[in-house]
Amino acid sequence: MGSEVTAFSDFLHDTIIFLPVLLKGLGVTILLTGCSLVFSLVLGLGWALMTLSGNAWLSAISKTVVNVIRGIPIIVQLFYVYFVLPEIGVQLAPFAAGAFGLGLAYSAYQAENFRGGFEAVDRQLVEAGRSLGMSESTIFRRIIFPLGLRTALPSFGNTTVMMLKDSSIASTITIAELTRAGQLLAIATFKNGTVYTLIALLYLMASLPLAAGVRAMERKLSRR
């Protein structure tokens, strides 16, 4: 019993020392996730619109790009952006490379989220819009886009949580996010158990409110 109390006391003592460093890393993780999320949504929407455009060439290009992106591991894409692009004159800072690489990797999944949501919209509503004399752009803006987003919202939430967790991969290109900060702490202190327990708890604390927020948005939209 005494040894357990001592171990818990040591854990609390180490937590007080390590937490400021890890919280700073968590801030970088959240910022990186936010930047990557915006980029992936914009690019993913573009891929989805190309796929559904009705133009055979645009559709073929977007489907090929999405399949290629999904078939390459995220860590390889990050390495390519950070290490290979400089060889052709495109030099990105670690944070920018991480945001670009993660955003590009997840744009393929966001494209499928958008596509699935848009295709799930009742075609009778689209035909009703046409019968009212709406243009195709107006139908998309007023019917397909809002209803498709509502349908795809759970998928967007899951993808965002996955992106938050996968942001740990950015530690491989020296971004000082949560996992990288924890790795440096563990190397310096040899307190692997404490450090990685705290990292796991911080990721959990960041993802649970995110998932709860998505569920709240789903309930709000379902009431409208």
Phi, psi and omega in degrees: 000317180298320180293325179293319178296319179296317180297318179294321178296319178296321179298315179297319179298314179293324179299317180299324181282318187279331190301317179303320179293316181291324178294324175297319176295324178296323177300319177295320178300314181294318178296317179297318179297317180297314179296317179295323181296314180299313181297318181293324179292316180296312182291320179297321177297321178298315178299317182295318180294324176295319180297321185265008186291337185089352176272121186299320182292312180299318180297317180295319179297312183295318179296321179295314180298314180299316180294321179295314181298316181291337183273354181251129179304145183300321182296325178292320178296319177297316178299320181297314181295318187277323186256328186269317182303323177301335180291341177249018174093006179255099184256120179242142173295157183307314182295315180297319178296320179295315180296318180293315182296314179294318179298318178296315181299317184275350177297330178294320180287323177294325178299318179291325176298312179298312183300314180299319179294316181294320182287342180278350180294134181303123182293338178295327177293322178295315179295325178296320177297320178294321180293337177274000177089014178289144174285165180297322179293322178291320177299317179295315185290323187261338184242299188293312185296307181295319180289323178295320178297319179299318180293322186274354186305316177301322179293321177298319180297314179298319181295321180294318178296318177298321179295320177302315181289321181287348176298342177298335179296335181295345177297338181288345176246033170071014175288131186277054177276191190301311183295318179297316178298320178293320178300316180294322177296316181297321179294322184282330188247344185063018178264063186299314183300312181295313185298310185285335171294316178295320178299314180299318180294322180291320176298319179296317180295330179280323185280327183297312177298326178297313179296321179295322178296320179295318179297322178295320177295321178298315180295321181294317180291326181291336179280342183281000000 
